[in-house]
Amino acid sequence: AASDRVHQCYVRTAFRYWMGRSESLDDACVLATTLDAHLENDGRLPAMLKHLLTSDTFRYRRNQEPEEDMP
């Protein structure tokens, strides 16, 4: 649980859940700063979520068109 990789995976998984999509190269900055916020607050979930959900990436995310059902 103390591994850097575990914390990175945790932040990436939270990003994917709250953004509703996988990360792209354009998201590297928000992922890095969210990880920093997470680590600075002893890995506490509320601090990480506050940083992620107040980021421009979350606030200005595009609506995705729903996929049409295949016949």
Buried (B, 14 or more C-beta within 10 A) or exposed (E): EEEEEEBBEBBBEBBEEBBEEEBEEEBEEBBEBBBEBBBEBEBEEEBBBBBBBEBEBBEEEEEEEEEEEEE
